Amino acid sequence: MTFEVTILGSSSATPVYNRNPTAQLLNCNEKFYLIDCGEGTQQQLIKFGLKASKIDFVLISHLHGDHYFGLIGLLSSMHLNGRIKPIHIFAPEALKEILDIQFKHSDTKLRYELIYHFINPKKSEIILENSDVVIQTIILNHRIPCTGFKFTEKKRLRKVVVERLEAAGVPLEYYAMLKRGLDLTLPNGEVLLNVDYTTDSATPKTYAYCSDTLMDERYFNSIRNCDTLYHEATFLHEMIDRANETHHTTALQAAEIASLVQAKKLLLGHFSSRYKTLGPILDEAKTLFEASELAVEGHTYQI
C-alpha cells in the first residue's frame, strides 16, 4: 500500500526564496490528505505535478496564517475548475467563519460542498477512520490552540499463498476466509490451518505531524514509536530564548523528542526565514538523532 508524504512548504511565518509556508500532501493508498495549506500551496501542487482534484481531505493544525492562507485560493480554483465532489475539512471551528466571509464578499457560491469537522484543541481524539487509515489529533503547546495529526495505517488482510492453495485444490471462493485469518474446513472434512496457507501482512506504519509547538512531554505518548515523525525545528538551539518566547522548538529539541519517543525517522521543517541555508539545522539535529532529514520541498518521503 502506498503511504508517503510530499513536502509542499517548509518555511515558517513568511516565505523565502525556494521555501514556502507549511503544507504537505499525504498519499495513503491513493487517497490524498492535504496537511496545512500555507500561501502558495496550489502553485506548489502545480509545480510538483500533483493534482488538487484528487484531494478529498484537508487538515488545518491551527489558525496562524502560514498554515492556512493558501486555502481560500485553492478552494476557489477547485470551484473554477468544475469540481463537484465534496471536501472534508478538519480544522478549528473559526476557520468556517473565515472562509464564509471571504466567499460572501466575493459572491462566490462553490459548486461543491465543504463538510466541516471541528477539532477539539483540548482533547486528543480520532477524527477520521476509513479502510486505509486512522487519523488522531495530537494536542500541542503553541500560542493559540494547535493540534498535530497522527496517521496510522489500517492493518491489511493476510496474504494467501496461492501456490499451496492451488496444489490443495482449494476453490477461489474460500480465499476470502483465509485472508481474514480463519481456518478452513473443506466439504470433505479436511481442515486447512490458516497459518499454513497465508502470510501476515506488513506491520501498519505511523506518520506523526507536529506543527507549531513548544517541547512538551504531554504529547510524547501520542507520537511514541512512530515510523516517521515530522517535527517543527524553527530555530537553532542558540536561539532557545526566542523559541520559548514564540512557542516553537529548536532543531536540537526536535532531535531530543525523536530520541525520547523512539521514532524511526525524523523530518525537520518549519524553518525560520532567517536561515538561508539549512545545513546547520540538520547538523544540529544529527548530534542527537542520526536518522534526521530535512523536509525538502518537492521531495516525497516513504513512511
C-alpha positions as CSV (number, residue, x, y, z in Angstrom):
1,M,0.0,0.0,0.0
2,T,1.2,3.5,-0.8
3,F,2.0,5.5,2.3
4,E,4.1,8.6,1.6
5,V,4.2,12.3,2.2
6,T,5.3,15.1,-0.3
7,I,6.5,18.4,1.2
8,L,4.9,21.4,-0.4
9,G,6.1,24.0,2.0
10,S,8.7,24.0,4.8
11,S,9.0,27.7,5.9
12,S,7.7,29.3,9.0
13,A,5.8,32.6,9.1
14,T,7.0,34.1,5.8
15,P,8.1,32.6,2.5
16,V,11.7,33.0,1.4
17,Y,13.4,32.2,-1.9
18,N,12.8,28.5,-2.7
19,R,10.8,27.9,0.6
20,N,7.1,28.3,1.0
21,P,4.9,28.3,4.2
22,T,3.8,25.0,5.6
23,A,1.9,22.4,3.5
24,Q,2.2,18.7,2.9
25,L,0.3,16.1,0.8
26,L,-0.1,12.6,2.3
27,N,-0.9,9.8,0.0
28,C,-2.4,6.8,1.7
29,N,-3.4,4.1,-0.8
30,E,-4.2,6.7,-3.4
31,K,-6.4,8.8,-1.1
32,F,-4.9,12.3,-0.6
33,Y,-4.8,14.3,2.6
34,L,-3.6,18.0,2.5
35,I,-2.0,18.8,5.8
36,D,-2.0,22.6,6.3
37,C,-2.2,25.0,3.4
38,G,0.1,27.9,3.6
39,E,0.3,30.7,1.0
40,G,1.1,29.4,-2.5
41,T,0.1,25.8,-1.9
42,Q,-1.8,25.5,-5.1
43,Q,1.2,26.8,-7.1
44,Q,3.4,24.1,-5.4
45,L,0.9,21.4,-6.4
46,I,1.2,22.5,-10.0
47,K,5.0,22.8,-9.8
48,F,5.4,19.3,-8.5
49,G,2.8,17.7,-10.8
50,L,0.3,16.9,-8.1
51,K,-3.4,17.1,-8.9
52,A,-5.5,19.2,-6.5
53,S,-8.6,17.5,-7.8
54,K,-7.5,14.3,-6.0
55,I,-7.6,16.0,-2.6
56,D,-10.7,15.0,-0.6
57,F,-9.5,15.8,2.9
58,V,-7.9,19.0,4.3
59,L,-6.5,19.2,7.8
60,I,-5.5,22.5,9.3
61,S,-3.5,22.4,12.5
62,H,-4.2,26.0,13.7
63,L,-5.1,29.5,12.6
64,H,-1.8,31.2,12.1
65,G,-1.7,32.4,8.6
66,D,1.3,30.5,7.4
67,H,-0.8,27.3,7.9
68,Y,-4.0,28.3,6.1
69,F,-3.6,31.4,4.0
70,G,-3.4,29.3,0.8
71,L,-6.7,27.6,1.4
72,I,-9.2,30.2,0.1
73,G,-7.3,30.3,-3.2
74,L,-7.1,26.5,-3.5
75,L,-10.8,26.1,-2.8
76,S,-11.7,28.9,-5.3
77,S,-9.6,27.3,-8.0
78,M,-11.2,23.9,-7.5
79,H,-14.6,25.7,-7.9
80,L,-13.5,27.4,-11.1
81,N,-12.1,24.1,-12.5
82,G,-15.5,22.5,-12.1
83,R,-15.1,20.4,-9.0
84,I,-18.3,18.8,-7.8
85,K,-17.0,16.3,-5.2
86,P,-17.3,17.4,-1.5
87,I,-14.2,18.2,0.5
88,H,-13.9,17.3,4.2
89,I,-12.1,20.0,6.2
90,F,-10.8,19.1,9.7
91,A,-9.9,22.4,11.4
92,P,-10.6,24.8,14.3
93,E,-14.2,25.9,14.3
94,A,-13.3,29.6,13.5
95,L,-12.0,28.6,10.1
96,K,-15.5,28.2,8.8
97,E,-16.3,31.9,9.7
98,I,-13.1,33.0,8.0
99,L,-13.9,31.1,4.8
100,D,-17.6,32.1,4.8
101,I,-16.9,35.8,5.0
102,Q,-14.4,35.6,2.1
103,F,-16.9,33.7,-0.1
104,K,-19.7,36.1,1.0
105,H,-17.9,39.3,-0.1
106,S,-16.6,37.8,-3.3
107,D,-20.1,36.5,-4.1
108,T,-18.7,33.0,-4.5
109,K,-21.0,30.1,-4.3
110,L,-19.0,26.9,-4.5
111,R,-20.2,24.1,-6.9
112,Y,-19.2,21.6,-4.3
113,E,-19.9,21.1,-0.6
114,L,-17.4,21.9,2.2
115,I,-18.0,19.4,5.0
116,Y,-16.5,20.7,8.3
117,H,-15.3,18.6,11.1
118,F,-14.3,20.8,14.0
119,I,-11.3,19.9,16.1
120,N,-11.3,19.9,19.9
121,P,-8.0,21.6,20.8
122,K,-8.0,20.2,24.3
123,K,-8.5,16.5,23.8
124,S,-6.7,14.0,21.6
125,E,-9.3,12.0,19.6
126,I,-9.8,10.0,16.4
127,I,-11.2,12.4,13.8
128,L,-11.3,10.1,10.8
129,E,-11.2,6.3,10.3
130,N,-11.7,4.6,7.0
131,S,-10.5,1.3,5.3
132,D,-7.0,2.7,4.9
133,V,-6.0,4.9,7.8
134,V,-6.9,6.2,11.3
135,I,-6.3,9.9,12.0
136,Q,-5.9,11.1,15.6
137,T,-5.2,14.6,16.8
138,I,-2.1,15.4,18.8
139,I,-2.5,18.2,21.4
140,L,0.4,20.6,21.0
141,N,1.5,23.7,23.0
142,H,1.5,26.8,20.9
143,R,0.5,30.4,21.4
144,I,-3.0,29.6,20.1
145,P,-4.8,26.3,20.1
146,C,-2.9,23.9,17.8
147,T,-3.1,20.2,17.0
148,G,-0.9,17.9,15.2
149,F,-2.1,14.8,13.4
150,K,-1.1,11.1,13.7
151,F,-1.9,8.9,10.7
152,T,-1.8,5.2,11.3
153,E,-2.3,2.6,8.5
154,K,-5.0,0.1,8.9
155,K,-3.8,-3.5,9.2
156,R,-4.2,-5.2,5.9
157,L,-5.7,-8.7,5.4
158,R,-3.4,-11.7,5.4
159,K,-1.9,-12.8,2.1
160,V,-2.8,-16.2,0.7
161,V,-0.1,-18.4,-0.6
162,V,-1.7,-19.1,-4.0
163,E,0.6,-22.0,-5.0
164,R,-0.2,-24.0,-1.9
165,L,-3.9,-23.4,-2.2
166,E,-3.9,-24.5,-5.9
167,A,-1.9,-27.6,-5.0
168,A,-4.5,-28.4,-2.3
169,G,-7.3,-27.8,-4.8
170,V,-9.0,-25.1,-2.7
171,P,-11.6,-23.2,-4.7
172,L,-11.2,-19.4,-5.1
173,E,-14.3,-18.6,-3.1
174,Y,-12.6,-19.8,0.1
175,Y,-9.7,-17.4,-0.2
176,A,-11.5,-14.5,1.4
177,M,-12.0,-16.6,4.6
178,L,-8.3,-17.3,4.8
179,K,-7.4,-13.7,4.3
180,R,-9.5,-12.8,7.3
181,G,-7.4,-15.2,9.4
182,L,-9.9,-18.1,9.6
183,D,-9.0,-21.8,9.4
184,L,-10.9,-23.6,6.6
185,T,-12.9,-26.8,6.7
186,L,-13.4,-28.2,3.2
187,P,-16.5,-30.1,2.2
188,N,-14.6,-33.4,2.6
189,G,-13.9,-32.6,6.2
190,E,-10.3,-31.7,5.7
191,V,-9.1,-28.8,7.9
192,L,-6.7,-26.3,6.4
193,L,-4.9,-24.2,9.1
194,N,-4.7,-20.6,8.2
195,V,-1.1,-20.3,9.2
196,D,-0.1,-23.0,6.7
197,Y,-1.7,-21.2,3.7
198,T,-1.3,-17.5,4.4
199,T,1.4,-15.0,5.5
200,D,0.8,-12.0,7.7
201,S,0.6,-8.5,6.1
202,A,3.1,-5.8,6.9
203,T,3.0,-4.1,10.3
204,P,1.0,-0.9,10.0
205,K,3.1,2.3,9.9
206,T,2.5,5.6,11.5
207,Y,3.2,9.2,10.5
208,A,3.1,11.9,13.1
209,Y,2.8,15.5,12.1
210,C,3.8,18.0,14.8
211,S,3.4,21.6,13.6
212,D,4.0,24.6,15.9
213,T,4.7,23.8,19.5
214,L,7.0,24.1,22.5
215,M,8.8,21.0,23.5
216,D,6.2,19.5,25.9
217,E,6.3,16.0,27.2
218,R,2.5,15.9,27.4
219,Y,2.2,15.0,23.7
220,F,5.1,12.5,23.7
221,N,2.8,9.4,24.3
222,S,0.8,10.4,21.2
223,I,3.8,10.1,18.9
224,R,5.7,7.3,20.6
225,N,7.3,4.6,18.3
226,C,6.1,6.3,15.1
227,D,7.8,5.3,11.9
228,T,8.2,8.9,10.7
229,L,8.0,12.0,12.9
230,Y,7.7,15.4,11.2
231,H,8.5,18.0,13.9
232,E,8.9,21.7,13.6
233,A,12.5,22.9,14.1
234,T,12.1,26.6,13.6
235,F,15.4,27.7,15.2
236,L,18.9,26.5,16.0
237,H,19.3,25.9,19.7
238,E,21.4,29.1,20.2
239,M,18.0,30.9,19.8
240,I,16.2,28.8,22.5
241,D,15.0,32.0,24.3
242,R,13.3,33.2,21.0
243,A,11.9,29.7,20.6
244,N,10.4,29.7,24.0
245,E,9.0,33.2,23.5
246,T,7.2,32.3,20.3
247,H,6.2,28.8,21.4
248,H,8.5,26.9,18.9
249,T,11.2,24.2,19.2
250,T,14.8,24.1,18.1
251,A,16.4,21.5,15.9
252,L,18.2,20.1,18.9
253,Q,14.9,19.8,20.8
254,A,13.2,18.1,17.9
255,A,16.0,15.6,17.8
256,E,15.7,15.0,21.5
257,I,12.0,14.4,21.2
258,A,12.6,11.9,18.3
259,S,15.0,10.0,20.5
260,L,12.8,10.1,23.6
261,V,9.7,8.7,21.7
262,Q,11.9,6.2,19.8
263,A,10.8,7.4,16.4
264,K,12.5,5.6,13.5
265,K,12.9,8.7,11.3
266,L,12.7,12.5,12.0
267,L,11.7,15.0,9.3
268,L,12.7,18.6,10.3
269,G,10.6,21.5,9.0
270,H,9.0,24.9,9.6
271,F,12.3,26.7,9.3
272,S,12.7,30.4,10.2
273,S,13.3,32.7,7.2
274,R,16.5,33.9,9.0
275,Y,18.2,30.7,7.8
276,K,19.1,30.9,4.1
277,T,20.9,27.5,4.2
278,L,19.6,24.6,6.3
279,G,22.7,22.5,6.7
280,P,23.4,23.8,10.3
281,I,19.9,22.8,11.3
282,L,20.4,19.2,10.1
283,D,23.8,19.0,11.6
284,E,22.5,20.1,15.0
285,A,19.7,17.5,15.0
286,K,22.1,14.7,13.9
287,T,24.2,15.3,17.0
288,L,21.3,13.7,19.0
289,F,19.4,11.7,16.4
290,E,21.2,10.4,13.4
291,A,18.1,9.4,11.4
292,S,17.2,13.1,10.9
293,E,16.4,14.6,7.5
294,L,15.3,18.0,6.2
295,A,11.8,18.3,4.8
296,V,12.8,19.4,1.3
297,E,10.0,20.9,-0.9
298,G,9.1,18.7,-3.8
299,H,10.6,15.6,-2.1
300,T,8.4,12.6,-1.4
301,Y,9.2,10.5,1.7
302,Q,8.2,6.9,2.3
303,I,6.7,6.5,5.7
